[in-house]
Amino acid sequence: MKEEVTDLIIVEDNFQYEEILIRNLEEAFPNARHRTYYTETDFRDNLERILKTPPSAIIMDIMLPWESPKPTPHPRPPDVERDGLTTAGFRCQKLLSERSGGAWIPIILYSAFPDIGISERLSKLPDNVRYLSKNDIALLPGLIKMLVSSSKQVKS
């Protein structure tokens, strides 16, 4: 049975790159809805919503600001203070994976800066998570299809 991609979440703070992703995804999945979170705080604030209505997949930049340029009253947790913005995507992925129902949601992490010291973390990703260089964005639809198909088998 072919699994349909119906709902996608993009976690990306760069509006220009968000547009590129949306165009790429709309071409491959014309009937899929998408929503975007722009900061790590946005993602964390919407974690329950994500778990309540899980997307087909999440496409997430590894480097995200904690909050928008206009500061909000969100104190930074110790892990954010310690690790900074270069590992935000990993933190978001871990938060989701540790929650009931979140471990099977396909996540594609990507970065425009592959040399930010992430190779060790990439080698320890769970089966539902893959890494894609922003240079390989043309591979995104195929990777989503593969992960969605695999996740449906695990979830069943």
C-alpha positions as CSV (number, residue, x, y, z in Angstrom):
1,M,0.0,0.0,0.0
2,K,1.4,3.4,-1.0
3,E,1.5,5.8,1.9
4,E,0.3,9.4,1.2
5,V,2.2,12.4,2.5
6,T,-0.5,14.6,3.9
7,D,1.0,17.0,6.4
8,L,4.5,18.3,6.7
9,I,6.2,20.5,9.3
10,I,9.2,22.7,8.4
11,V,11.4,24.0,11.1
12,E,13.5,26.7,9.5
13,D,14.4,30.3,10.5
14,N,15.5,31.5,7.1
15,F,12.5,32.7,5.1
16,Q,14.3,32.4,1.8
17,Y,15.2,28.8,2.4
18,E,11.7,28.1,3.7
19,E,10.4,29.3,0.3
20,I,12.7,26.9,-1.5
21,L,11.6,24.0,0.7
22,I,7.9,24.8,0.3
23,R,8.3,25.0,-3.5
24,N,10.1,21.7,-3.6
25,L,7.6,20.0,-1.3
26,E,4.5,21.4,-3.0
27,E,5.8,20.1,-6.4
28,A,6.4,16.6,-4.9
29,F,3.3,16.5,-2.6
30,P,0.7,18.9,-4.1
31,N,-2.0,17.8,-1.7
32,A,0.1,18.0,1.5
33,R,-0.5,20.8,4.0
34,H,2.5,22.3,5.6
35,R,3.3,24.6,8.6
36,T,6.5,26.2,9.7
37,Y,8.1,26.9,13.0
38,Y,10.8,29.4,13.0
39,T,12.6,29.0,16.3
40,E,13.5,26.3,18.8
41,T,11.0,27.9,21.2
42,D,8.2,27.7,18.5
43,F,8.9,24.0,18.1
44,R,8.9,23.3,21.9
45,D,5.8,25.4,22.4
46,N,4.0,23.3,19.8
47,L,5.3,19.9,20.8
48,E,1.9,18.8,22.2
49,R,0.1,19.9,19.0
50,I,2.6,17.9,17.0
51,L,2.1,14.8,19.1
52,K,-1.7,15.2,19.0
53,T,-1.8,15.5,15.2
54,P,1.4,14.0,14.0
55,P,2.7,15.1,10.6
56,S,3.8,12.7,7.8
57,A,7.3,14.1,8.3
58,I,9.3,17.0,9.8
59,I,12.0,18.8,7.9
60,M,14.3,20.5,10.4
61,D,17.3,22.8,10.2
62,I,19.9,21.8,12.8
63,M,20.9,25.4,13.5
64,L,17.9,27.5,14.9
65,P,17.7,30.5,17.1
66,W,16.2,30.0,20.5
67,E,13.6,32.7,19.8
68,S,12.8,35.4,17.3
69,P,14.9,38.5,17.1
70,K,12.3,40.2,19.3
71,P,12.9,38.6,22.7
72,T,10.1,36.8,24.4
73,P,9.8,35.7,28.0
74,H,11.2,32.3,27.4
75,P,14.2,31.6,29.6
76,R,16.8,29.3,28.0
77,P,17.0,25.9,29.5
78,P,20.5,24.7,30.6
79,D,21.0,22.5,27.5
80,V,20.3,25.5,25.3
81,E,22.7,27.7,27.3
82,R,25.4,25.0,27.2
83,D,25.1,23.9,23.5
84,G,23.9,27.0,21.7
85,L,22.1,27.3,18.4
86,T,24.3,24.8,16.5
87,T,22.5,21.8,18.0
88,A,18.9,23.1,18.2
89,G,17.6,20.6,15.7
90,F,19.1,17.7,17.6
91,R,17.5,18.9,20.8
92,C,14.1,19.3,19.1
93,Q,14.4,15.8,17.6
94,K,15.4,14.3,20.9
95,L,12.5,16.0,22.7
96,L,10.1,14.6,20.1
97,S,11.6,11.1,20.1
98,E,11.4,10.8,23.9
99,R,7.7,11.4,24.0
100,S,5.1,8.7,23.5
101,G,4.1,8.7,19.9
102,G,6.9,10.9,18.8
103,A,9.6,8.2,18.2
104,W,8.1,7.0,14.9
105,I,7.6,10.5,13.2
106,P,10.1,10.8,10.3
107,I,12.5,13.7,10.8
108,I,14.9,15.0,8.2
109,L,17.6,17.1,9.7
110,Y,19.7,19.4,7.5
111,S,22.3,22.0,7.7
112,A,24.0,24.5,5.3
113,F,27.1,24.1,7.4
114,P,28.1,20.5,7.5
115,D,31.4,21.2,9.3
116,I,29.8,22.4,12.6
117,G,31.0,19.3,14.5
118,I,27.9,17.2,14.0
119,S,29.4,14.0,12.6
120,E,29.4,12.1,15.9
121,R,25.7,13.1,16.6
122,L,24.8,12.0,13.0
123,S,26.2,8.5,13.6
124,K,23.8,8.1,16.6
125,L,20.5,9.0,15.0
126,P,17.5,6.7,15.5
127,D,16.0,4.9,12.5
128,N,13.3,7.5,11.9
129,V,15.8,10.3,11.5
130,R,18.0,11.1,8.5
131,Y,20.5,13.9,7.7
132,L,20.5,15.7,4.4
133,S,22.8,18.4,3.3
134,K,21.1,21.6,2.0
135,N,23.1,21.0,-1.2
136,D,21.1,17.7,-1.7
137,I,17.7,19.2,-1.4
138,A,16.6,17.6,-4.6
139,L,16.7,14.3,-2.8
140,L,14.2,15.5,-0.1
141,P,11.0,14.1,-1.7
142,G,12.4,10.6,-2.2
143,L,13.8,10.6,1.4
144,I,10.4,11.7,2.8
145,K,8.6,8.9,0.8
146,M,11.1,6.3,2.1
147,L,10.8,7.4,5.7
148,V,7.0,7.8,5.6
149,S,6.7,4.2,4.3
150,S,9.1,2.9,6.9
151,S,7.4,4.7,9.8
152,K,4.0,3.4,8.8
153,Q,5.3,-0.2,9.1
154,V,6.9,0.5,12.5
155,K,3.7,2.3,13.8
156,S,1.4,-0.6,12.7
